[in-house]
Amino acid sequence: MYALNNTETIRLPNDIVRRYLDLYRFIGRNEEMLKIVEEDFSTLLRRTIATDAFYLAAFHGVEVSETRRRRILEKDVKPRSRSERILKRMKDVFRKIHGETETFELFDRELYDLLHFLFEGTTPKAQLQYAKSSDAEAAPASLLSSGQKTKRQGLETLIKTYNHLEREDAFEPGLLATNFYVDFINLRPFKVHNDIIGLVVLYILLLVHEYEAFCLSSFFEKLFKKRNDFKRHVTEASQHWSEGLSDTLGLHRFLVDITLECYRDVQETLRNYTFDQQLNKSDNIENIIHRFDEVFTKEDIRKALPTVSDSTIDRTLRRLREEKKIRPLGKGRGAKWMKLMHTRKKQIHEQLNLKL
């Protein structure tokens, strides 16, 4: 019963198998790709962690002003409000995840500690506990046996099942992670914040199985921007869950596509990084602007060239403005810029036929 216990019966359609072939070609190049940015890896990872924290907070409905958000995520200033404390904790948890990926083991205590790490001090302590199971929930023996007072035993069973299947090494790790996630959010083992804990654990399970694109491209940014599709797939996967008839393939296909998008972003980051080594940084910024749409923001440049400092970006924007190649559309941090120069039809790296 339930999603994980159905893993052995799943027949993968050809389109998902084709996606696996693309995915594992990328995973096979993890070491090669990360070697290219070795000197600046910590800088790139910090930028990804800040982006992931922001979008995970957005999933939780946390709102922080742009100025304060940037200071908390980039400058490590002390938070002043409940929302800021949650945002800071989310950044800290991603730091912890990336620092301890190789030693992570899935236990119920780890998830309980994760709940407290993220929300202690912002959620009443009495709420940060295992949930009680109703008589109706206690009926299915596979996750919740009769007479249980909390859902902790159900979570222990779920984790034991996952670890057993993972050790068998007979199933694609992303499929196991998807099925674990569907079981977790439907079991709802804690009184509060199950949705956020489920998302973080899903992320960890993918990351520990070498989905290393998530070091350089934000998984949660893509997930949040496609949140309506994500919610639809989760709803579909949860239908008939308690009867053991949930269909998780749609959600799994969606998550594989998100991962492939992250890897393609990494490819683009590596191209830009390679140019950054060959060109003057200001010239590289101008080259990137040529490839943008007619209207762009400073944040677009930061995302394309995360190792370039804000001061270099500002100097280049001033120069291009003086040269009448761009003009501002407003003022302030969120101001947009319009290109007055013609966009090149080909990217420079394509003209030089550089390959990674």
C-alpha positions as CSV (number, residue, x, y, z in Angstrom):
1,M,0.0,0.0,0.0
2,Y,0.9,3.7,-0.4
3,A,3.3,5.2,-2.9
4,L,6.6,3.7,-1.7
5,N,5.2,0.2,-1.5
6,N,3.9,0.5,-5.0
7,T,7.4,1.4,-6.4
8,E,8.0,-2.2,-7.6
9,T,4.8,-2.3,-9.7
10,I,5.4,1.0,-11.5
11,R,6.0,0.7,-15.3
12,L,8.0,3.6,-16.5
13,P,6.8,5.1,-19.9
14,N,9.3,5.7,-22.7
15,D,9.3,9.4,-22.3
16,I,10.5,9.2,-18.7
17,V,13.2,6.7,-19.7
18,R,14.4,9.2,-22.3
19,R,14.5,11.9,-19.6
20,Y,16.6,9.6,-17.5
21,L,19.2,9.2,-20.3
22,D,19.5,13.0,-20.5
23,L,19.7,13.3,-16.7
24,Y,22.4,10.7,-16.2
25,R,24.5,12.2,-19.0
26,F,24.5,15.4,-16.9
27,I,25.1,13.5,-13.6
28,G,28.0,11.7,-15.2
29,R,29.7,15.1,-15.9
30,N,29.2,16.4,-12.3
31,E,32.8,16.3,-11.4
32,E,33.9,17.8,-14.8
33,M,31.4,20.7,-14.5
34,L,32.1,21.6,-10.9
35,K,35.9,21.5,-11.6
36,I,35.4,24.4,-14.1
37,V,34.2,26.7,-11.3
38,E,36.3,25.2,-8.5
39,E,38.0,28.5,-7.6
40,D,34.6,30.3,-7.2
41,F,32.4,27.4,-6.2
42,S,31.8,28.7,-2.6
43,T,30.7,32.1,-4.0
44,L,28.3,30.4,-6.5
45,L,27.0,28.1,-3.8
46,R,26.3,31.0,-1.5
47,R,24.3,32.7,-4.2
48,T,22.2,29.5,-4.8
49,I,21.6,29.0,-1.1
50,A,20.3,32.6,-0.8
51,T,18.0,32.1,-3.7
52,D,16.7,28.7,-2.4
53,A,16.1,30.3,1.0
54,F,14.1,33.1,-0.5
55,Y,11.8,30.9,-2.6
56,L,11.4,28.3,0.2
57,A,10.3,31.2,2.4
58,A,7.9,32.3,-0.4
59,F,6.3,28.8,-0.3
60,H,5.7,29.4,3.4
61,G,4.1,32.8,2.8
62,V,7.0,34.7,4.4
63,E,7.2,38.4,3.2
64,V,10.3,40.5,3.9
65,S,11.2,43.8,2.3
66,E,13.7,43.6,-0.5
67,T,16.3,45.7,1.4
68,R,16.0,43.5,4.5
69,R,15.9,40.3,2.5
70,R,19.2,41.2,0.8
71,R,20.8,42.1,4.0
72,I,19.8,38.9,5.7
73,L,20.6,36.6,2.8
74,E,23.8,38.3,1.7
75,K,25.2,40.2,4.7
76,D,24.1,37.9,7.6
77,V,22.5,40.7,9.6
78,K,20.5,39.9,12.7
79,P,16.8,39.4,12.0
80,R,14.3,41.8,13.6
81,S,10.9,40.1,13.0
82,R,9.3,36.6,13.0
83,S,9.4,36.6,9.2
84,E,13.0,37.6,9.1
85,R,13.9,34.9,11.6
86,I,12.3,32.2,9.5
87,L,14.1,33.5,6.4
88,K,17.4,33.4,8.3
89,R,16.7,29.9,9.5
90,M,15.9,28.7,6.0
91,K,19.3,30.1,4.8
92,D,21.0,28.4,7.7
93,V,19.3,25.1,6.9
94,F,20.5,25.1,3.3
95,R,24.1,25.9,4.5
96,K,23.8,22.9,6.9
97,I,22.4,20.6,4.1
98,H,25.2,21.4,1.7
99,G,27.8,21.1,4.4
100,E,26.6,17.7,5.6
101,T,25.3,16.0,2.4
102,E,27.8,13.2,2.5
103,T,27.0,12.2,6.1
104,F,23.2,12.6,5.9
105,E,21.1,9.6,7.0
106,L,17.3,9.5,6.9
107,F,15.9,8.9,10.4
108,D,12.7,10.1,12.1
109,R,14.8,12.0,14.6
110,E,16.6,13.9,11.8
111,L,13.2,15.2,10.5
112,Y,12.1,16.1,14.0
113,D,15.3,18.1,14.5
114,L,14.8,19.7,11.1
115,L,11.3,20.9,12.2
116,H,12.8,22.5,15.4
117,F,15.8,23.9,13.6
118,L,13.6,25.8,11.1
119,F,10.7,26.9,13.4
120,E,11.8,27.0,17.0
121,G,11.2,30.4,18.4
122,T,8.7,31.4,15.7
123,T,6.1,28.6,16.3
124,P,4.8,27.6,19.7
125,K,6.8,24.8,21.1
126,A,3.6,22.7,21.8
127,Q,3.0,22.7,18.0
128,L,6.4,21.4,17.1
129,Q,5.5,17.8,18.0
130,Y,4.3,14.6,16.3
131,A,0.6,14.7,15.4
132,K,-1.9,12.3,16.9
133,S,-3.5,9.8,14.6
134,S,-7.3,9.4,14.3
135,D,-9.0,6.1,14.4
136,A,-9.6,6.3,10.6
137,E,-5.9,7.0,10.0
138,A,-4.8,4.2,12.3
139,A,-6.7,1.5,10.3
140,P,-4.2,0.8,7.4
141,A,-1.5,-1.4,8.9
142,S,1.2,-0.5,6.4
143,L,2.0,3.0,7.9
144,L,-0.2,3.3,11.0
145,S,-1.1,0.3,13.2
146,S,-4.2,0.4,15.3
147,G,-3.8,1.8,18.8
148,Q,-1.1,4.4,18.0
149,K,-1.2,7.6,19.8
150,T,1.0,9.6,17.5
151,K,2.2,9.3,13.9
152,R,5.8,8.8,14.8
153,Q,5.5,5.1,14.3
154,G,4.0,5.7,10.9
155,L,7.0,7.9,10.0
156,E,9.4,5.3,11.3
157,T,7.7,2.7,9.0
158,L,7.9,5.0,6.1
159,I,11.6,5.8,6.6
160,K,12.4,2.1,7.1
161,T,10.6,1.3,3.8
162,Y,12.5,4.0,2.0
163,N,15.9,3.0,3.4
164,H,15.2,-0.6,2.5
165,L,14.3,0.2,-1.2
166,E,17.3,2.7,-1.4
167,R,19.7,0.0,-0.3
168,E,18.4,-2.4,-2.9
169,D,19.7,0.0,-5.5
170,A,17.0,-1.3,-8.0
171,F,15.1,2.0,-8.5
172,E,15.9,5.4,-9.8
173,P,16.6,7.6,-6.7
174,G,14.4,10.4,-8.0
175,L,11.4,8.0,-8.2
176,L,12.0,6.8,-4.6
177,A,12.3,10.4,-3.4
178,T,9.1,11.4,-5.2
179,N,7.2,8.5,-3.7
180,F,8.6,9.2,-0.2
181,Y,7.5,12.8,-0.6
182,V,3.9,11.8,-1.5
183,D,3.7,9.5,1.4
184,F,5.1,12.0,3.8
185,I,2.8,14.9,3.0
186,N,-0.2,12.6,3.1
187,L,0.9,11.0,6.4
188,R,1.4,14.5,7.9
189,P,3.4,13.2,10.8
190,F,3.9,16.6,12.6
191,K,1.3,19.0,13.9
192,V,2.5,21.8,11.7
193,H,4.8,22.7,8.8
194,N,4.6,19.3,7.1
195,D,4.6,20.9,3.6
196,I,7.8,22.7,4.2
197,I,9.6,19.8,5.9
198,G,8.4,17.5,3.0
199,L,9.9,19.9,0.4
200,V,13.2,20.2,2.2
201,V,13.5,16.4,2.7
202,L,12.7,15.9,-1.0
203,Y,15.5,18.3,-1.9
204,I,17.9,16.5,0.4
205,L,17.1,13.0,-1.0
206,L,17.8,14.3,-4.5
207,L,20.9,16.1,-3.6
208,V,22.5,13.1,-1.8
209,H,22.0,11.1,-4.9
210,E,24.2,13.4,-7.0
211,Y,21.7,15.8,-8.3
212,E,24.5,18.3,-8.0
213,A,23.0,20.9,-10.4
214,F,21.2,22.2,-7.3
215,C,24.6,23.6,-6.1
216,L,24.7,26.1,-8.9
217,S,21.0,26.4,-9.9
218,S,18.1,27.1,-7.5
219,F,15.7,24.1,-7.4
220,F,13.2,26.0,-5.3
221,E,13.1,29.0,-7.6
222,K,12.0,26.8,-10.5
223,L,9.6,24.9,-8.2
224,F,8.0,28.1,-7.0
225,K,7.7,29.7,-10.4
226,K,5.8,26.6,-11.5
227,R,4.0,26.1,-8.2
228,N,0.6,25.8,-9.8
229,D,1.7,22.9,-12.0
230,F,3.5,21.4,-8.9
231,K,0.4,21.6,-6.7
232,R,-1.7,20.0,-9.5
233,H,0.7,17.1,-9.8
234,V,0.8,16.7,-6.0
235,T,-3.0,16.7,-5.8
236,E,-3.2,14.1,-8.6
237,A,-0.5,11.9,-6.9
238,S,-2.4,12.1,-3.6
239,Q,-5.7,10.9,-5.0
240,H,-6.7,7.5,-3.7
241,W,-3.5,7.5,-1.6
242,S,-5.1,5.9,1.5
243,E,-6.3,3.0,-0.7
244,G,-2.8,2.4,-2.0
245,L,-3.7,3.5,-5.6
246,S,-1.8,6.8,-5.9
247,D,-0.2,7.5,-9.3
248,T,3.0,9.5,-8.8
249,L,4.4,9.4,-12.4
250,G,3.1,12.8,-13.3
251,L,4.8,14.4,-10.3
252,H,8.0,12.4,-10.9
253,R,8.1,13.5,-14.6
254,F,7.7,17.1,-13.5
255,L,10.5,16.9,-11.0
256,V,12.9,15.3,-13.5
257,D,12.1,18.1,-15.9
258,I,12.9,20.7,-13.1
259,T,16.2,18.9,-12.5
260,L,17.0,19.0,-16.3
261,E,16.3,22.7,-16.4
262,C,18.7,23.2,-13.5
263,Y,21.4,21.3,-15.3
264,R,20.9,23.3,-18.5
265,D,21.2,26.5,-16.3
266,V,24.5,25.1,-15.0
267,Q,25.7,24.7,-18.6
268,E,24.9,28.3,-19.3
269,T,26.6,29.4,-16.0
270,L,29.7,27.5,-17.0
271,R,29.7,29.1,-20.5
272,N,29.4,32.5,-18.9
273,Y,32.1,31.7,-16.3
274,T,34.5,30.5,-19.1
275,F,34.0,33.9,-20.8
276,D,34.5,35.7,-17.6
277,Q,38.0,34.2,-17.5
278,Q,38.7,35.3,-21.1
279,L,37.2,38.7,-21.3
280,N,37.3,41.9,-19.3
281,K,34.5,41.7,-16.7
282,S,32.9,44.9,-18.0
283,D,33.0,43.6,-21.5
284,N,31.5,40.4,-20.4
285,I,28.6,42.2,-18.7
286,E,27.9,44.1,-22.0
287,N,28.0,40.8,-23.8
288,I,25.4,39.4,-21.4
289,I,23.2,42.4,-21.8
290,H,23.2,41.9,-25.6
291,R,21.6,38.5,-25.0
292,F,18.8,39.8,-22.8
293,D,15.4,40.9,-23.9
294,E,14.9,44.6,-24.6
295,V,14.1,45.3,-20.9
296,F,16.3,43.8,-18.2
297,T,17.2,44.3,-14.5
298,K,20.4,44.4,-12.5
299,E,19.2,41.1,-10.9
300,D,19.2,39.5,-14.4
301,I,22.9,40.4,-14.6
302,R,23.6,39.0,-11.1
303,K,22.0,35.7,-12.0
304,A,23.9,35.4,-15.3
305,L,27.3,36.4,-13.7
306,P,27.1,35.6,-10.0
307,T,30.9,36.0,-9.5
308,V,30.9,39.6,-10.7
309,S,30.6,42.2,-7.9
310,D,27.8,44.8,-7.7
311,S,30.3,47.6,-8.0
312,T,31.5,46.3,-11.4
313,I,27.9,45.9,-12.6
314,D,27.2,49.5,-11.5
315,R,30.2,50.9,-13.3
316,T,29.4,49.0,-16.5
317,L,25.7,50.2,-16.4
318,R,26.9,53.8,-16.0
319,R,29.4,53.4,-18.9
320,L,26.7,51.9,-21.2
321,R,24.3,54.7,-20.2
322,E,26.9,57.4,-21.0
323,E,27.5,55.6,-24.3
324,K,23.7,55.8,-25.0
325,K,23.5,52.0,-25.3
326,I,21.0,51.6,-22.5
327,R,18.7,53.9,-20.5
328,P,17.1,53.4,-17.0
329,L,13.3,52.9,-16.6
330,G,12.9,54.1,-13.0
331,K,15.0,54.4,-9.9
332,G,16.0,52.3,-7.0
333,R,17.1,48.6,-6.5
334,G,14.3,47.2,-8.6
335,A,14.8,49.7,-11.5
336,K,14.7,48.3,-15.0
337,W,16.9,49.1,-18.0
338,M,16.1,49.3,-21.7
339,K,18.5,48.5,-24.4
340,L,19.1,51.1,-27.1
341,M,21.6,48.9,-29.0
342,H,20.8,46.2,-31.4
343,T,20.9,42.7,-30.0
344,R,23.4,40.4,-31.6
345,K,21.9,37.5,-33.4
346,K,24.6,35.1,-32.2
347,Q,26.1,34.7,-28.8
348,I,29.9,35.2,-28.8
349,H,30.6,31.8,-27.4
350,E,28.6,30.3,-30.3
351,Q,30.6,32.3,-32.8
352,L,33.9,31.1,-31.2
353,N,32.5,27.6,-31.1
354,L,33.6,27.1,-27.5
355,K,32.6,23.8,-26.0
356,L,32.4,22.7,-22.4
